[in-house]
Amino acid sequence: MTTGIDRPEVARTAYPKKASERPRRPGRQGFWPWRDLPAVLWLIAVAAVTLVHPFLEHARWLMVHLVLLGALTHSAMVWSTHFSQALLKTGPDLDSRATQDRRAMLLFIGVAAVATGVVGEFWWIAVIGATAVACALLWHGWQLWRRLRAAMAPRFKITVRYYIAATLCVPIGATLGVLLARGYADDIHGRLLLAHTAVLVLGWIGLTVTGTLVTLWPTMLRSRMDDRAERLATTALPLFLASVTVVVAGALLGRMPLAAAGVLAWLGSALWWGRALWAPARRRPPREFASLSVLFALSWMVVLLVWVSVVLLRGSSWADLSVAHGRATAVLAAGFAPQLLLGALSYLVPVVLGGGPAAVRAATETMGRYAVLRLVLINGGLLLSLLPVPSVVRVLTTTLVLAAYVSFLPLMGLGLRGSLRARRAAGDGGLPPAPATRHTRPWVTLGVVRRAIGCWPDRPGYGRRGRRGRRPHVGGPAAGRQPRRLGRRRRHRPDHHGQGRHERHALRARQRHRAGREPARH
């Protein structure tokens, strides 16, 4: 079949369509309401509750659970699905976008019901909400297991196993939370509180974070992954699960030293696993807001685990633990969780929205503005508020911490606007984007984990490590081989003469060969 100008129709497909005509891969790029909005809505709700907390009876509980159960749990569910798809390369029909939307909707309704039931003291509403949350995350784990079975020899499948193990902790933590809402004596309340926190923080959130950072951390740093990363993650998973089991057993049996041993064992497992994060950070230290925010969040997690261990070892009764638990949850909800969430979103949102290197760069730079000021206010203010200072100083520091966190929302809006402007400029014949640098090359944005695991596209004149001269391209028209059809990773970028980069390269090589300067390579 030929076209009107007697050229094969297949030849027209050698060059990709315009950006507006290319089909969008499901779940990879563009705005997705049920993926992108709930976490932002929960963060806005946290800011609103913080402003009116003197007038709410359960303000502290509400702030902690809106951050951990609302924003962080939703983000953990949707982004673990994203990373599983990126690692396993399963088809979009296995877990369709509509199915993921229904799952996110069920989680959102469940969290809202839990908050309403506890604040309004309607226990049966809290039970319904906790059941909905557990069902949504078990459904999420089932879909991850289906993806894992459908994948063909995937690399870093240990990350998906972390996610599946994390989802199994949610029903246990939800049951313990429902029992806490029922109300018990101080001694039993303290034991249930520790078990509930350990299962959901160290189990659900902890396993999801550790499984994700194996690939996300070196990608955020734009550094090479440690060769031991997969092996260390595989070894650490049973240690993490055993540590959580020991903490829960010590809490339910009323043995503080046993619970402290479990917390220290989890910390030791995290340090063992964390060796995989050291090599990428040593090659390229974190300098941007996203990576620095994640680094500070992990530091607060280490401080929290040491603090809880000391309290358990020195505690005399479980009732005293309930009092100390308040400060620990403040560190968790103000130091670890929001910094981890904002750091991850500052990197992931521009990359997933896509639009080309100029759009990604514009959104990333805008969302990372005033990084030093924001990080100093958050971490310095939180540290100062934990010290024995006057109440006026504590109120002032917490206000500054809140302002630094809230600044993420307008910066994200400005970043999305800058990304949209860059995409419109590229599509309306505006100035071309700036030359690609090491930080903004187009193939960096093709996948969240491609660079970290070393999966580079082959390009003429480049080796697999991405530098000239390592492994020269062999073949081409001069060798009697047909040129490869241009695909998504090889785009035709014509100059003002209508020639693409590959055509110019071959033409110059032939000219040098005719001049007798060097043999032809193509």
Secondary structure, 3 states (H helix, E strand, C coil): CECCCCCEHHHHCCCCCCCCCCCCCCCCCCCCHHHHHHHHHHHHHHHHHHHCHHHCCCHHHHHHHHHHHHHHHHHHHHHHHHHHHHHHCCCCCCCCHHHHHHHHHHHHHHHHHHHHHHHCCCHHHHHHHHHHHHHHHHHHHHHHHHHHHHCCCCCCHHHHHHHHHHHHHHHHHHHHHHHHHHCCCHHHHHHHHHHHHHHHHHHHHHHHHHHHHHHHHHHHHCCCCCCCHHHHHHHHHHHHHHHHHHHHHHHHHCCHHHHHHHHHHHHHHHHHHHHHHHHHHHHCCCCCHHHHHHHHHHHHHHHHHHHHHHHHHHCCCHHHHHHHHHHHHHHHHHHHHHHHHHHHHHHHHHHHHCCCHHHHHHHHHHHCCCHHHHHHHHHHHHHHHHCCCCHHHHHHHHHHHHHHHHCHHHHHHHHHHHHHHHHHHHHCCCCCCCCCCCCCCHHHHHCCCCCCCCCCCCCCCECCCCCECCCCCCCCHHHCCCCCCCCCCCCCCCCCCCCCHHHHHHHHHHHHHHCCCCCCCC
